[in-house]
Amino acid sequence: MAALLLADFVVTLLPNEGSTSVQAQQAATDSPKFSELMHRWNWLAPLWRLGIVRAGVDGRTPRPDVEQAARALTDDDHNAALRPLMRPALLDDPRLLLDSLSRDLLRGGPDPAIAIPVSAGLDRFTADEGLLAARPEPTSVAQRAEMRLAQVHGRFSAPILTQAPAERIIELRQSLDEELHHLREMLDAAAEMVTEQDVDFRPIKRASGALAHAFEQIADDITRPDEDGVSVKAQHCTFTLVSLPSDAVVRSSLTAARASGMSGRRAAPEPVKHVGRLIALVVKPLGDAR
């Protein structure tokens, strides 16, 4: 929800990428879980139509990166500690992959055979395309291990909608267009500075303060119940700008697997890797939603 407001646009993995409408209808028939996922995602349709949510950038999608990550998790001896969690057969059975991916998205990501390669592939795509990754406040062992790999560059706070229909998100984006545009410019500038020097966060804090002030002026109207009587909720959050190795998901998953005492063939010594850097915003809610 934070990304849908603050970001210029959001890229995600489309489970049935490349399918025609007829193929998508057939997939929904063949996979009840995919059908259920599409029903759950239906509220996002206006955001897809406007390009606020997208399946890729300039014709490139995360799907190849996800597939490459999945193969590396099963074939690379340095990832041997994670091998017992993987299901290589998924890549060879499109119908099984679609069903498993849809099931995991519906349940919130508890299947490591899906969650780890998808997250790792999305991160690689994000780093290669120069985008910002969105991260929740770390709660799991793997997430906390990942944050130990992170370099913190600064924090700011801003309000977001935590519960709202797509039309209300679009309305708020339009109402705060000038303030959001300025904050995005400051974040882009900070992301460019991350690999070169210390980040001056004062412009970001001024921009986020202006956004918060503008939000407060319209908060009562923007949080009015929607036409169906569903409540619309807003909440202040802190955003922490961090940089991570682009393979942080795999590294932290290996740490979590070893900490859990998982069995499996002993991993080879960790090689020195020249990996890219991933820039991310970690979102932490503050207080209760209003």
Backbone as numpy.savetxt, mean C-alpha at the origin, in Angstrom:
# Nx Ny Nz CAx CAy CAz Cx Cy Cz
-7.08 4.57 3.10 -7.92 5.78 3.10 -7.05 7.04 3.10
-5.91 6.99 3.77 -5.00 8.14 3.77 -4.46 8.38 2.36
-4.07 7.32 1.68 -3.52 7.46 0.34 -4.57 7.98 -0.64
-5.82 7.55 -0.49 -6.88 7.98 -1.39 -7.12 9.48 -1.30
-6.81 10.08 -0.16 -6.96 11.53 -0.02 -5.68 12.27 -0.37
-4.57 11.88 0.23 -3.35 12.65 0.10 -2.64 12.47 -1.23
-2.71 11.28 -1.82 -1.94 11.00 -3.03 -2.59 11.60 -4.27
-1.77 11.95 -5.23 -2.28 12.38 -6.53 -3.06 11.23 -7.16
-2.49 10.02 -7.12 -3.18 8.81 -7.54 -2.59 7.62 -6.80
-3.32 6.52 -6.77 -2.93 5.32 -6.03 -2.85 4.15 -7.01
-1.76 3.39 -6.95 -1.59 2.20 -7.79 -1.73 0.96 -6.92
-2.51 0.00 -7.40 -2.64 -1.26 -6.68 -2.60 -2.41 -7.67
-2.47 -3.61 -7.16 -2.46 -4.82 -7.99 -3.89 -5.21 -8.32
-4.19 -5.32 -9.60 -5.51 -5.76 -10.02 -5.48 -7.28 -10.15
-6.30 -8.02 -9.38 -6.20 -9.49 -9.37 -6.36 -10.13 -10.74
-7.25 -9.59 -11.58 -7.48 -10.19 -12.90 -6.91 -9.34 -14.01
-5.71 -8.83 -13.80 -5.08 -7.92 -14.76 -5.06 -8.52 -16.16
-5.40 -7.69 -17.14 -5.35 -8.11 -18.53 -6.60 -8.80 -19.02
-7.58 -8.99 -18.14 -8.80 -9.68 -18.54 -9.74 -8.73 -19.27
-10.46 -9.27 -20.24 -11.53 -8.51 -20.87 -12.74 -8.56 -19.95
-13.76 -7.76 -20.25 -14.96 -7.77 -19.42 -15.62 -9.15 -19.43
-15.59 -9.81 -20.58 -16.18 -11.16 -20.67 -15.38 -12.14 -19.81
-14.04 -12.03 -19.89 -13.19 -12.90 -19.07 -13.37 -12.63 -17.59
-13.56 -11.34 -17.24 -13.78 -10.99 -15.84 -15.09 -11.58 -15.32
-16.12 -11.54 -16.17 -17.40 -12.14 -15.78 -17.26 -13.65 -15.60
-16.49 -14.29 -16.48 -16.27 -15.72 -16.36 -15.47 -16.03 -15.10
-14.47 -15.17 -14.80 -13.66 -15.37 -13.60 -14.52 -15.27 -12.35
-15.47 -14.32 -12.36 -16.36 -14.17 -11.21 -17.24 -15.40 -11.04
-17.61 -16.04 -12.17 -18.40 -17.27 -12.11 -17.56 -18.42 -11.58
-16.30 -18.50 -12.05 -15.42 -19.61 -11.65 -14.91 -19.46 -10.22
-14.77 -18.21 -9.76 -14.20 -17.96 -8.43 -15.17 -17.15 -7.59
-15.91 -17.80 -6.69 -16.81 -17.04 -5.81 -16.08 -15.99 -4.98
-14.82 -16.26 -4.61 -14.07 -15.29 -3.82 -13.75 -14.04 -4.63
-13.43 -14.22 -5.92 -13.19 -13.07 -6.77 -14.47 -12.27 -6.96
-15.57 -12.97 -7.12 -16.87 -12.30 -7.23 -17.17 -11.48 -5.98
-16.89 -12.06 -4.81 -17.12 -11.35 -3.55 -16.20 -10.15 -3.43
-14.94 -10.30 -3.87 -13.99 -9.18 -3.81 -14.46 -8.03 -4.70
-14.92 -8.34 -5.91 -15.39 -7.29 -6.81 -16.61 -6.58 -6.21
-17.45 -7.34 -5.51 -18.60 -6.72 -4.84 -18.12 -5.78 -3.73
-17.11 -6.21 -2.97 -16.57 -5.36 -1.89 -15.90 -4.11 -2.46
-15.25 -4.26 -3.62 -14.52 -3.16 -4.22 -15.41 -2.23 -5.03
-16.68 -2.57 -5.15 -17.57 -1.80 -6.01 -17.64 -0.33 -5.59
-17.50 -0.05 -4.29 -17.58 1.34 -3.80 -16.45 2.20 -4.36
-15.35 1.55 -4.82 -14.22 2.29 -5.35 -14.38 2.67 -6.82
-15.44 2.19 -7.46 -15.60 2.38 -8.91 -15.45 3.84 -9.35
-16.05 4.82 -8.65 -15.87 6.21 -9.09 -14.41 6.66 -9.05
-13.64 6.14 -8.10 -12.23 6.50 -8.00 -11.42 5.87 -9.14
-11.78 4.67 -9.55 -11.14 4.04 -10.71 -11.45 4.83 -11.97
-12.71 5.23 -12.12 -13.12 5.94 -13.34 -12.36 7.26 -13.50
-12.08 7.93 -12.39 -11.37 9.22 -12.43 -9.85 9.05 -12.47
-9.36 7.82 -12.38 -7.92 7.59 -12.39 -7.25 7.86 -11.06
-8.03 8.06 -10.00 -7.45 8.23 -8.67 -6.88 6.91 -8.18
-7.55 5.80 -8.52 -7.00 4.46 -8.31 -6.68 3.89 -9.68
-5.50 3.32 -9.82 -5.03 2.80 -11.11 -4.37 1.44 -10.93
-4.27 0.71 -12.05 -3.62 -0.60 -12.03 -2.16 -0.52 -12.47
-1.68 0.67 -12.82 -0.30 0.80 -13.26 0.06 2.24 -13.57
1.27 2.43 -14.09 1.78 3.75 -14.46 2.42 3.64 -15.84
1.98 4.49 -16.76 2.55 4.53 -18.11 2.60 3.15 -18.76
1.53 2.40 -18.57 1.43 1.09 -19.20 2.14 -0.03 -18.47
2.82 0.28 -17.37 3.52 -0.75 -16.59 2.74 -1.02 -15.32
2.54 -2.30 -15.00 1.79 -2.69 -13.81 2.69 -3.46 -12.85
2.26 -3.63 -11.59 3.08 -4.37 -10.62 3.10 -5.88 -10.83
2.24 -6.42 -11.70 2.10 -7.87 -11.81 3.44 -8.59 -12.09
4.27 -8.15 -13.07 5.54 -8.84 -13.29 6.46 -8.83 -12.06
6.44 -7.72 -11.31 7.28 -7.64 -10.11 6.79 -8.61 -9.04
5.48 -8.76 -8.92 4.92 -9.71 -7.95 5.29 -11.13 -8.34
5.18 -11.46 -9.62 5.52 -12.82 -10.08 7.01 -13.10 -9.89
7.86 -12.09 -10.16 9.29 -12.26 -9.97 9.62 -12.46 -8.49
8.94 -11.71 -7.63 9.16 -11.87 -6.19 8.73 -13.27 -5.73
7.63 -13.76 -6.26 7.14 -15.09 -5.87 8.14 -16.16 -6.27
8.72 -16.04 -7.47 9.69 -17.05 -7.91 10.98 -16.96 -7.09
11.40 -15.76 -6.75 12.62 -15.61 -5.95 12.43 -16.20 -4.56
11.24 -16.11 -4.02 10.98 -16.65 -2.67 11.03 -18.16 -2.65
10.81 -18.81 -3.78 10.87 -20.28 -3.82 12.18 -20.80 -4.40
12.84 -20.00 -5.26 14.04 -20.49 -5.95 15.35 -20.04 -5.32
15.36 -18.89 -4.65 16.60 -18.33 -4.11 16.91 -18.95 -2.75
18.09 -19.58 -2.63 18.46 -20.24 -1.37 18.55 -19.26 -0.21
18.78 -17.98 -0.49 18.86 -17.02 0.61 17.50 -16.79 1.25
16.43 -17.23 0.59 15.08 -17.11 1.14 14.54 -18.44 1.65
15.46 -19.39 1.92 15.04 -20.74 2.27 14.16 -20.80 3.51
14.36 -19.88 4.46 13.55 -19.90 5.67 12.08 -19.62 5.39
11.81 -18.97 4.25 10.42 -18.66 3.89 9.80 -19.70 2.98
10.62 -20.60 2.46 10.14 -21.56 1.46 8.97 -22.42 1.95
8.97 -22.86 3.22 7.82 -23.66 3.68 6.49 -22.92 3.63
6.54 -21.59 3.60 5.30 -20.80 3.58 4.77 -20.57 2.17
5.62 -20.81 1.17 5.25 -20.48 -0.20 4.48 -21.63 -0.87
3.75 -21.28 -1.93 3.00 -22.26 -2.73 3.32 -22.02 -4.21
4.41 -22.63 -4.70 4.85 -22.37 -6.08 3.78 -22.70 -7.13
2.90 -23.64 -6.83 1.90 -24.05 -7.80 0.95 -22.91 -8.18
0.86 -21.89 -7.34 -0.05 -20.78 -7.61 0.27 -20.09 -8.94
1.57 -19.96 -9.24 1.97 -19.26 -10.46 1.64 -20.04 -11.72
1.43 -21.33 -11.58 1.16 -22.16 -12.74 -0.32 -22.43 -12.94
-1.16 -21.89 -12.07 -2.60 -22.12 -12.16 -3.32 -20.78 -11.99
-3.61 -20.07 -13.09 -4.22 -18.74 -13.00 -5.52 -18.71 -12.20
-6.32 -19.76 -12.34 -7.60 -19.78 -11.62 -7.37 -19.91 -10.12
-6.43 -20.78 -9.73 -6.11 -20.95 -8.31 -5.49 -19.68 -7.75
-4.63 -19.03 -8.54 -3.99 -17.79 -8.09 -5.03 -16.70 -7.86
-5.96 -16.55 -8.80 -7.01 -15.54 -8.66 -7.85 -15.79 -7.41
-8.22 -17.04 -7.20 -9.04 -17.38 -6.05 -8.28 -17.14 -4.74
-7.01 -17.54 -4.71 -6.20 -17.38 -3.49 -5.93 -15.91 -3.19
-5.63 -15.13 -4.24 -5.38 -13.71 -4.06 -6.63 -13.00 -3.57
-7.77 -13.33 -4.15 -9.04 -12.71 -3.74 -9.38 -13.08 -2.30
-9.18 -14.33 -1.97 -9.46 -14.79 -0.60 -8.59 -14.03 0.42
-7.31 -13.85 0.07 -6.40 -13.18 1.01 -6.75 -11.71 1.17
-7.12 -11.04 0.07 -7.52 -9.64 0.16 -8.77 -9.48 1.01
-9.70 -10.41 0.88 -10.93 -10.35 1.66 -10.66 -10.53 3.15
-9.67 -11.33 3.46 -9.37 -11.63 4.87 -8.33 -10.70 5.47
-7.78 -9.80 4.68 -6.84 -8.83 5.24 -5.40 -9.26 5.25
-5.03 -10.23 4.44 -3.63 -10.56 4.25 -2.97 -11.53 5.20
-3.67 -12.55 5.73 -3.01 -13.47 6.67 -2.22 -14.59 6.01
-2.34 -14.76 4.68 -1.65 -15.87 4.00 -0.30 -15.38 3.49
0.81 -15.82 4.11 2.12 -15.33 3.68 2.48 -15.73 2.26
1.91 -16.83 1.74 2.19 -17.24 0.37 1.69 -16.20 -0.63
0.70 -15.41 -0.22 0.18 -14.33 -1.05 0.75 -12.99 -0.61
0.66 -12.71 0.69 0.99 -11.38 1.21 2.45 -11.00 0.97
3.38 -11.95 1.17 4.80 -11.59 1.05 5.18 -11.27 -0.39
4.90 -12.16 -1.37 5.27 -11.79 -2.75 4.52 -10.58 -3.29
3.24 -10.41 -2.92 2.49 -9.25 -3.39 3.10 -7.97 -2.82
3.37 -7.96 -1.52 3.96 -6.76 -0.89 5.35 -6.48 -1.43
6.15 -7.55 -1.59 7.52 -7.37 -2.11 7.49 -6.86 -3.54
6.59 -7.40 -4.36 6.49 -6.96 -5.75 6.00 -5.53 -5.86
5.02 -5.17 -5.06 4.52 -3.79 -5.07 5.62 -2.82 -4.64
6.42 -3.21 -3.66 7.51 -2.33 -3.22 8.55 -2.13 -4.32
8.88 -3.20 -5.01 9.86 -3.08 -6.09 9.32 -2.18 -7.20
8.06 -2.37 -7.54 7.41 -1.52 -8.54 7.43 -0.06 -8.08
7.07 0.16 -6.83 7.02 1.51 -6.27 8.38 2.19 -6.32
9.42 1.46 -5.91 10.77 2.03 -5.92 11.23 2.33 -7.35
10.97 1.41 -8.27 11.40 1.60 -9.66 10.69 2.79 -10.32
9.43 3.01 -9.97 8.65 4.08 -10.58 8.77 5.41 -9.85
9.52 5.42 -8.74 9.70 6.65 -7.99 8.45 7.12 -7.28
7.63 6.17 -6.83 6.40 6.49 -6.10 6.63 6.39 -4.61
5.65 6.85 -3.83 5.68 6.70 -2.37 4.84 5.49 -1.99
5.37 4.66 -1.09 4.60 3.53 -0.58 3.81 3.97 0.65
2.64 3.38 0.84 1.84 3.64 2.04 2.00 2.46 2.98
2.21 2.75 4.25 2.42 1.71 5.26 1.52 2.00 6.46
0.92 0.97 7.06 0.20 1.17 8.31 1.17 1.20 9.48
0.68 1.65 10.61 1.47 1.58 11.83 1.87 0.13 12.07
3.16 -0.18 12.31 3.58 -1.58 12.45 2.99 -2.23 13.70
2.44 -3.43 13.52 1.88 -4.20 14.64 2.42 -5.62 14.68
2.67 -6.23 13.53 3.13 -7.62 13.49 4.64 -7.68 13.72
5.14 -8.90 13.96 6.58 -9.10 14.13 7.33 -8.66 12.88
6.81 -9.04 11.71 7.47 -8.70 10.44 7.45 -7.18 10.22
6.32 -6.53 10.51 6.25 -5.08 10.33 7.21 -4.34 11.24
7.31 -4.81 12.49 8.24 -4.16 13.41 9.69 -4.40 12.98
9.97 -5.60 12.45 11.31 -5.87 11.94 11.62 -4.98 10.74
10.62 -4.73 9.92 10.81 -3.85 8.77 11.15 -2.44 9.21
10.45 -1.94 10.23 10.71 -0.58 10.68 12.11 -0.42 11.29
12.70 -1.53 11.73 14.07 -1.44 12.22 15.06 -1.22 11.07
14.62 -1.50 9.84 15.46 -1.25 8.67 15.28 0.17 8.14
14.32 0.89 8.71 13.93 2.19 8.16 14.77 3.32 8.73
15.02 4.29 7.90 15.60 5.55 8.34 14.49 6.59 8.36
14.27 7.21 9.52 13.19 8.19 9.66 13.70 9.56 9.25
12.91 10.25 8.42 13.32 11.56 7.91 12.46 12.71 8.46
11.32 12.39 9.04 10.50 13.45 9.62 9.05 13.03 9.73
8.26 13.83 10.45 6.85 13.52 10.68 6.00 14.78 10.49
4.76 14.55 10.11 3.77 15.62 10.07 2.42 15.00 10.38
1.44 15.83 10.63 0.09 15.32 10.90 -0.89 15.96 9.92
-1.97 15.22 9.67 -3.00 15.72 8.76 -4.28 14.93 9.00
-5.44 15.53 8.72 -6.70 14.82 8.86 -7.00 14.01 7.59
-7.69 12.89 7.76 -8.14 12.09 6.62 -9.56 11.62 6.92
-10.23 11.11 5.92 -11.50 10.41 6.12 -11.19 8.94 6.33
-11.68 8.38 7.43 -11.45 6.97 7.71 -12.64 6.09 7.32
-13.78 6.72 7.11 -14.97 5.99 6.65 -15.78 6.95 5.79
-15.93 6.61 4.52 -16.63 7.51 3.60 -16.86 6.81 2.27
-17.93 7.17 1.57 -18.11 6.68 0.20 -17.13 7.38 -0.73
-16.93 6.79 -1.89 -15.97 7.36 -2.86 -16.33 8.78 -3.23
-17.63 9.06 -3.38 -18.05 10.40 -3.79 -17.64 11.46 -2.78
-17.64 11.11 -1.48 -17.24 12.07 -0.45 -15.72 12.29 -0.48
-14.97 11.24 -0.77 -13.52 11.39 -0.91 -13.20 12.32 -2.07
-13.91 12.13 -3.18 -13.72 12.99 -4.35 -14.09 14.43 -4.01
-15.19 14.61 -3.29 -15.62 15.96 -2.89 -14.56 16.64 -2.03
-13.98 15.90 -1.08 -12.96 16.49 -0.22 -11.69 16.80 -1.00
-11.30 15.92 -1.90 -10.12 16.19 -2.73 -10.31 17.47 -3.54
-11.52 17.67 -4.05 -11.79 18.88 -4.83 -11.80 20.13 -3.95
-12.39 20.00 -2.75 -12.46 21.14 -1.84 -11.08 21.57 -1.34
-10.19 20.62 -1.17 -8.85 20.90 -0.64 -7.79 20.79 -1.73
-8.19 20.98 -2.97 -7.27 20.76 -4.09 -5.98 21.56 -3.96
-6.10 22.85 -3.63 -4.91 23.70 -3.55 -3.98 23.25 -2.43
-4.55 22.97 -1.26 -3.73 22.55 -0.11 -3.10 21.18 -0.34
-3.87 20.25 -0.93 -3.33 18.93 -1.22 -2.21 19.00 -2.25
-2.41 19.82 -3.28 -1.39 19.97 -4.32 -0.08 20.49 -3.72
-0.18 21.47 -2.83 1.02 22.04 -2.22 1.72 21.01 -1.34
0.95 20.24 -0.55 1.55 19.22 0.30 2.24 18.15 -0.55
1.61 17.74 -1.64 2.23 16.74 -2.52 3.54 17.25 -3.10
3.58 18.52 -3.48 4.82 19.10 -4.00 5.93 19.06 -2.96
5.58 19.39 -1.71 6.57 19.38 -0.65 7.06 17.96 -0.35
6.16 16.99 -0.41 6.55 15.59 -0.18 7.44 15.08 -1.31
7.10 15.46 -2.54 7.95 15.07 -3.68 9.35 15.63 -3.51
9.43 16.89 -3.10 10.74 17.52 -2.91 11.52 16.82 -1.80
10.82 16.46 -0.72 11.48 15.76 0.39 11.98 14.39 -0.04
11.16 13.68 -0.85 11.57 12.36 -1.32 12.82 12.44 -2.18
12.95 13.52 -2.95 14.16 13.72 -3.76 15.38 13.96 -2.88
15.17 14.58 -1.73 16.28 14.93 -0.84 16.76 13.77 0.00
15.93 12.73 0.14 16.21 11.64 1.07 17.56 11.00 0.83
17.91 10.77 -0.44 19.17 10.08 -0.74 20.36 11.03 -0.80
20.11 12.31 -0.66 21.19 13.27 -0.83 21.59 13.99 0.46
20.63 14.32 1.29 20.92 15.14 2.46 19.77 15.02 3.45
19.94 15.64 4.61 18.87 15.68 5.59 17.67 16.43 5.01
16.48 15.95 5.35 15.26 16.54 4.82 14.82 17.70 5.71
14.58 18.85 5.11 14.02 19.99 5.82 12.51 19.81 5.85
11.96 19.49 7.02 10.54 19.18 7.12 9.67 20.41 7.38
10.27 21.57 7.54 9.47 22.76 7.84 8.46 23.09 6.74
8.84 23.00 5.44 7.83 23.27 4.40 6.68 22.26 4.42
6.99 21.01 4.74 5.95 19.98 4.81 5.00 20.27 5.97
5.55 20.66 7.10 4.70 20.95 8.26 3.83 22.18 8.02
4.37 23.17 7.32 3.55 24.34 6.99 2.42 23.94 6.04
2.75 23.09 5.07 1.74 22.66 4.10 0.67 21.78 4.76
1.09 20.89 5.65 0.12 20.04 6.33 -0.72 20.84 7.31
-0.11 21.89 7.91 -0.88 22.76 8.80 -1.95 23.52 8.05
-1.61 23.99 6.84 -2.59 24.69 6.01 -3.70 23.74 5.59
-3.35 22.49 5.31 -4.36 21.48 4.95 -5.30 21.23 6.11
-4.74 21.06 7.31 -5.57 20.81 8.49 -6.51 21.98 8.77
-6.00 23.20 8.61 -6.83 24.39 8.85 -7.98 24.44 7.84
-7.69 24.19 6.58 -8.73 24.21 5.55 -9.75 23.11 5.79
-9.27 21.97 6.24 -10.18 20.85 6.53 -11.15 21.22 7.65
-10.65 21.86 8.69 -11.51 22.22 9.82 -12.64 23.16 9.40
-12.39 23.99 8.39 -13.42 24.93 7.95 -14.62 24.21 7.33
-14.41 23.02 6.80 -15.49 22.30 6.12 -15.79 20.95 6.77
-15.20 20.72 7.94 -15.30 19.39 8.57 -16.74 18.98 8.84
-17.56 19.89 9.37 -18.94 19.54 9.69 -19.72 19.13 8.45
-19.49 19.85 7.36 -20.20 19.53 6.12 -19.68 18.25 5.49
-18.35 18.08 5.49 -17.76 16.92 4.81 -18.04 15.62 5.55
-18.32 15.70 6.86 -18.61 14.48 7.63 -20.11 14.27 7.83
-20.93 14.99 7.07 -22.38 14.75 7.15 -22.67 13.32 6.69
-23.71 12.67 7.22 -24.07 11.33 6.77 -24.36 11.33 5.27
-24.03 10.23 4.59 -24.31 10.19 3.17 -25.80 9.93 2.93
-26.17 9.84 1.67 -27.58 9.74 1.31 -28.27 8.51 1.90
-27.47 7.46 2.18 -28.03 6.23 2.76 -27.98 6.24 4.27
-27.57 7.37 4.85 -27.52 7.47 6.30 -26.27 6.89 6.93
-25.32 6.46 6.10 -24.06 5.90 6.63 -23.19 7.04 7.14
-22.65 6.89 8.34 -21.84 7.96 8.92 -20.51 8.08 8.19
-20.03 9.30 8.08 -18.73 9.60 7.48 -17.82 10.04 8.62
-16.66 9.42 8.72 -15.77 9.68 9.85 -14.44 10.26 9.39
-13.92 11.18 10.20 -12.62 11.78 9.94 -11.73 11.58 11.16
-10.42 11.59 10.92 -9.48 11.38 12.02 -8.14 12.00 11.66
-7.47 12.57 12.67 -6.12 13.05 12.46 -5.16 11.87 12.53
-4.13 11.93 11.70 -3.11 10.89 11.68 -1.73 11.55 11.66
-0.74 10.81 12.13 0.64 11.23 11.92 1.18 10.44 10.73
2.02 11.11 9.96 2.66 10.51 8.79 4.16 10.60 8.98
4.82 9.46 8.96 6.27 9.42 9.13 6.91 9.06 7.80
7.77 9.95 7.29 8.47 9.69 6.04 9.72 8.88 6.34
9.82 7.70 5.75 10.96 6.82 6.00 11.52 6.34 4.66
12.77 5.91 4.69 13.36 5.23 3.54 13.81 3.85 3.99
13.64 2.88 3.09 13.90 1.48 3.39 14.61 0.84 2.20
15.31 -0.29 2.42 15.76 -1.07 1.27 14.53 -1.53 0.48
14.61 -1.56 -0.83 13.45 -1.95 -1.62 13.04 -3.40 -1.41
13.93 -4.21 -0.80 13.57 -5.60 -0.47 13.28 -5.77 1.01
12.84 -4.69 1.67 12.61 -4.73 3.12 11.57 -5.76 3.52
10.55 -5.98 2.67 9.50 -6.96 3.00 10.11 -8.35 3.15
10.97 -8.73 2.22 11.58 -10.07 2.29 12.53 -10.16 3.48
13.34 -9.13 3.69 14.28 -9.15 4.83 13.53 -9.26 6.16
12.48 -8.48 6.31 11.74 -8.51 7.58 10.96 -9.81 7.74
10.48 -10.37 6.64 9.78 -11.66 6.71 10.74 -12.77 7.11
11.97 -12.71 6.59 12.99 -13.68 7.00 13.28 -13.56 8.49
13.38 -12.33 8.98 13.62 -12.11 10.41 12.48 -12.69 11.24
11.25 -12.45 10.81 10.09 -12.97 11.54 10.04 -14.49 11.50
10.38 -15.08 10.35 10.36 -16.54 10.23 11.39 -17.17 11.14
12.57 -16.57 11.18 13.62 -17.12 12.05 13.28 -16.93 13.52
12.65 -15.81 13.84 12.25 -15.55 15.22 11.19 -16.53 15.69
10.36 -16.99 14.75 9.31 -17.93 15.12 9.82 -19.36 15.21
11.10 -19.58 14.86 11.67 -20.92 14.94 11.16 -21.85 13.86
10.72 -21.29 12.74 10.20 -22.11 11.66 11.26 -23.05 11.14
10.84 -24.26 10.82 11.76 -25.23 10.25 11.96 -24.94 8.78
12.90 -25.59 8.20 13.18 -25.39 6.78 14.68 -25.44 6.57
15.09 -25.67 5.33 16.50 -25.77 5.04 17.19 -24.47 5.42
18.36 -24.61 6.03 19.08 -23.44 6.52 19.44 -22.52 5.36
19.20 -21.25 5.56 19.48 -20.28 4.50 20.98 -20.09 4.32
21.37 -19.79 3.09 22.76 -19.47 2.81 23.09 -18.12 3.44
24.38 -17.84 3.65 24.74 -16.53 4.22 24.17 -15.39 3.38
23.75 -14.36 4.06 23.16 -13.20 3.38 24.22 -12.50 2.54
23.99 -12.35 1.23 24.98 -11.69 0.38 24.89 -10.18 0.52
25.90 -9.51 0.05 25.85 -8.05 -0.01 25.03 -7.70 -1.25
23.93 -7.02 -1.04 23.03 -6.70 -2.15 23.03 -5.20 -2.42
23.01 -4.86 -3.68 22.87 -3.46 -4.07 21.42 -3.27 -4.50
20.61 -2.90 -3.53 19.18 -2.73 -3.80 18.82 -1.25 -3.77
17.70 -0.96 -4.38 17.24 0.42 -4.38 16.65 0.82 -3.05
16.24 2.06 -2.96 15.62 2.57 -1.75 14.15 2.83 -2.01
13.36 2.46 -1.05 11.92 2.67 -1.09 11.58 3.80 -0.13
10.82 4.78 -0.60 10.36 5.88 0.25 8.92 5.60 0.62
8.61 5.67 1.91 7.28 5.31 2.37 6.76 6.32 3.39
5.44 6.40 3.46 4.76 7.15 4.51 4.07 6.15 5.42
4.41 6.18 6.70 3.80 5.29 7.69 2.68 6.06 8.38
1.49 5.52 8.34 0.29 6.22 8.83 -0.12 5.68 10.20
-0.26 6.59 11.16 -0.69 6.21 12.51 -1.87 7.07 12.93
-3.03 6.47 13.21 -4.19 7.26 13.67 -3.93 7.88 15.03
-4.49 9.05 15.24 -4.38 9.74 16.53 -5.78 9.89 17.14
-5.97 9.39 18.33 -7.24 9.57 19.02 -8.40 8.86 18.33
-9.61 9.26 18.69 -10.82 8.64 18.13 -11.28 9.38 16.89
-11.91 8.64 15.99 -12.49 9.27 14.81 -13.67 10.14 15.21
-13.85 11.26 14.53 -14.96 12.18 14.85 -16.14 11.92 13.93
